[in-house]
Amino acid sequence: MNKECCKNKKTIRSDAEKKTINNRLNRIEGQIKGIKNMVAEDRYCNDILIQLSAIESSIKSLSMHILENHLYSCITDSIEKNDTEVIDELMSLFKRFNK
């Protein structure tokens, strides 16, 4: 991850990182389309709920991946520059994650 990541609140990601994130988003999108088909086919509620749970897990996993990269790049960079405002931003993120 590029240490110049968060100037003007923009994160510069490598092509490999973008590919990883996009692959995971495509998988989530496919799961959602699958659930739409299940609803259209009047599939059993339990089966749909199981798939929804799988999507939640996929989204949480992707969120943690992005958060981890954020911590090791943007947050680290800001703290090294004595920008302690980033701690408030981080606390806000943690509160949002714990809802």
N, C-alpha and C positions, 0 to 999 in steps of 0.2 A: 504494500500500500504506500502510496506517495505521501511523504510528510507535508507536502504543500497542499494538502487535501482540503482544508476548510477555510481558506481565505474567501471572504465574502459569502460564507455559508454554502460553499460548493465543494463536493467531494469528487476528486479525480480518481477514477478507478481504472485499473489495468484492463486490457481486453479480456484476459483470462477471468478476472473477477466478474466483469460484466456478463461473460458467457455463463459462468456458474450461477449467478443470480437469475439470469434470463431462463436458463434451463429449469431451475426450480420453479420459477413463476409459470412457465409453460406447463409443467407437471400439475401445478395447482389449478391452472385454467382448465386443463383436461379433466381433472377431478370434478370441477364445478359443472362442466358440460355433461359429464357422466351422471351427475345428480339430476340435472335438468331432464335428461332422458329417462331416468328412473321415475321421476314424477310423472312425465308424460305417459309412461307405461304402467302407471298405477302400482308401482312396486310397493312392497310391504314397508311400513314406517320404520321398523327396526333396521332394515337394510339401508335405508336412506340415512338414518341417524348414525349408523356405523361409518358411512362414507363421510358424513359431515364431521365426525370426530377425527377422521383421518386428515381431512383438510385443515382442521384446527391445529393438529400436530405439525403438519407441513408448514403452515404459516408461522407457528411459534418457532420452529426450527430455523426457518429463514430469518426471522426477526433476530434470533440469538446470533446467527452468523453475521448479520449486518452490525448488530450491537458490538460484537467482539471486535470486528474490524474497526469500528468507530472508536472503541476504547484504545486500541493499539496505534491508531493513527491520529485522528483529529483531537481526541482528548489529550493524549500524550503530548502532541505538538503544542496545544494551547497551554498546558500546565508548564511545559518547558519554557514557554514565553511569558510565564507569570500571569496568564489570563485566567484568573480564578472564577470569572463569570461562567465559565464552562461547567463548573461544578453545579451551579443552579440548573443549567440545562440538563445535565446528567441526572440530577435528582428528579427533575420533572419526568424524564424518560422512565426512571425506575418506578415512580408512582403510577405512571400510565401502564407499565407492564404488570403491575401488581393489582390491577382492578379485577 
